[in-house]
Amino acid sequence: MKTMPSPDNLLAFDALARAGSFTAAADLLDCHKSLVSARVKELEREMGAALVLRTTRRVALTEAGERLRPHAARLRETLSQARMAVDETQSDIEGPLTVSTTSSLAQHVLGPALSELAALHPGLQLSLEVNNRLQDPVADVLDFCLRSARSHTVHDDRLVARLAGYASENLYASPAYLARHPAIRQPADLAAHRLLVMESEQRGGLKLARGEQLLSQPVGALFYLNDYPLRTHLALAGHGITMLADYAVQSHLRDGELARVLPEWHCDYWPIYLVHPFRAPLTRKYQTFIDFVLPRVAAALPENQMDQTGRANRTR
């Protein structure tokens, strides 16, 4: 039976493969180069193959050495993760943690959850960056991003995306506005009204969906605006009909300040993800953040609550 290679010998070989010389490998391992040399020789005996070609200044890997190299690297990474996992179970939930999201998600969804988390774990130094542009957690040095996956790629191979839930955008107006203007019973009735929308939303007709039925309804704009807080303010003041995310209007609906227009029709529907750089294993701080924030974000999204009552998920 062949001898199982020693982990210490494999780690010495990994350091040599990375550093390119026995002296540099010894510096990596903080030991004498004679120890590195002895362990690599022992590994060659264990493997029954020459692994390195020695010269006066540098070493080169043989074909067998090249094949062994990724396995030795994985051993080093596994041992490092094992140490990290044990260390992190003893660590406190504290230190800086930076999160980014859009203004509407910050105000109506994420902000309240982070406030609760900060009160529960005062050692955390939470920072919320509100930014409506798509941010890269790696390039922008962020721990987490809460993203709406409407028109952007949610993540790439460097990132992990955890589904938080679903949101929809619908038509709303104040009861006072609806009382003063012609009734709206079908999408064609919108032609007699003025909407508070972006130019891109009005161009080519307002996109509406009901189940599998899709249509583009021509509408006229009161004026174009892309600021959602201003849309809400003008709709509350009775200036017209606008499109708002469902999670942003719940208090206005409860107070009777806004009403849903064409409740069977929807303007848009999209998933929301919590995105973060890939880390294995996650620190206790990060895992605590995920476990605390994800269910609270889901609870703040009305689409999730509606689905729990038995309505089928839409996949548009």
Disulfide bonds with the S-S distance in Angstrom:
none
